[in-house]
Amino acid sequence: MTVKTVKEAKAQAKRLADAMARAGTPVALSKAYELNAQAAGYADWNTMVAALKRPEAQGLALGDTVRGRYLGHPVSGRIHALRRKGEAHVDIEIALDEPVDVVESAAFSSLRRRVRATIGADGRSIGRRSDGVAHLELD
């Protein structure tokens, strides 16, 4: 069985520890974690957890070039930070190639060189403007 989440991996390790205890070869749960990770092809438990938490499952990786729209303005840049947020979302920070003005007023402007958002698998942020358009939309 291939696990996709840390929760599934922990449950699988617990089942392994229970099965080994029933077979007369009890092991500590921490050892079952390590054995589970090695059986899945990882060097150790920490490596497996890091791989399962990596947001690359959505096709994103640090340093990737991305394009899209931020607050309705076209933007491009490189992914500066990524962090999985639950099963279906990723926190992303993009270092922009060109600053974007986040104010629509003619009286003043506010330029940003980096933007952050929590996005879903569709590449759209969960945050919305008052007109319902996503703050960030990746192409």
Backbone hydrogen bonds, N-H to C=O, Kabsch-Sander energy under -0.5 kcal/mol:
donor,donor_aa,acceptor,acceptor_aa,energy
9,A,5,T,-2.0
10,K,6,V,-2.6
11,A,7,K,-2.1
12,Q,8,E,-2.3
13,A,9,A,-2.2
14,K,10,K,-2.3
15,R,11,A,-2.2
16,L,12,Q,-2.1
17,A,13,A,-2.5
18,D,14,K,-2.4
19,A,15,R,-2.5
20,M,16,L,-2.5
21,A,17,A,-2.0
22,R,18,D,-2.2
23,A,19,A,-1.6
24,G,21,A,-1.3
25,T,20,M,-2.7
32,A,28,A,-2.0
33,Y,29,L,-2.2
34,E,30,S,-1.8
35,L,31,K,-2.7
36,N,32,A,-2.6
37,A,33,Y,-2.3
38,Q,34,E,-2.5
39,A,35,L,-2.5
40,A,36,N,-1.3
41,G,38,Q,-1.4
42,Y,37,A,-2.6
48,M,44,D,-1.8
49,V,45,W,-2.6
50,A,46,N,-2.3
51,A,47,T,-2.1
52,L,48,M,-2.4
53,K,49,V,-1.9
54,R,50,A,-0.9
57,A,54,R,-0.8
58,Q,55,P,-2.1
59,G,56,E,-2.3
60,L,55,P,-0.7
63,G,79,I,-2.5
64,D,61,A,-2.0
66,V,77,G,-2.9
68,G,75,V,-2.2
69,R,137,E,-2.5
70,Y,73,H,-2.8
71,L,135,H,-3.1
73,H,70,Y,-2.1
75,V,68,G,-2.6
77,G,66,V,-2.1
78,R,95,A,-2.2
79,I,64,D,-2.5
80,H,78,R,-0.5
80,H,93,E,-3.0
81,A,93,E,-1.5
83,R,91,D,-1.8
84,R,53,K,-0.5
85,K,89,H,-3.0
89,H,85,K,-0.8
90,V,119,I,-2.3
91,D,83,R,-3.4
92,I,117,A,-3.0
93,E,81,A,-2.2
94,I,115,V,-2.8
95,A,78,R,-2.7
96,L,94,I,-0.8
96,L,113,R,-3.1
97,D,76,S,-3.0
98,E,76,S,-0.6
100,V,112,R,-2.3
102,V,100,V,-0.6
102,V,110,S,-2.6
112,R,100,V,-2.5
115,V,94,I,-1.9
117,A,92,I,-2.1
119,I,90,V,-3.0
119,I,117,A,-0.6
120,G,124,R,-2.2
123,G,120,G,-2.0
125,S,136,L,-2.5
126,I,118,T,-2.5
129,R,133,V,-3.0
132,G,129,R,-2.1
135,H,127,G,-2.3
137,E,69,R,-2.5
138,L,123,G,-2.6
139,D,67,R,-3.2
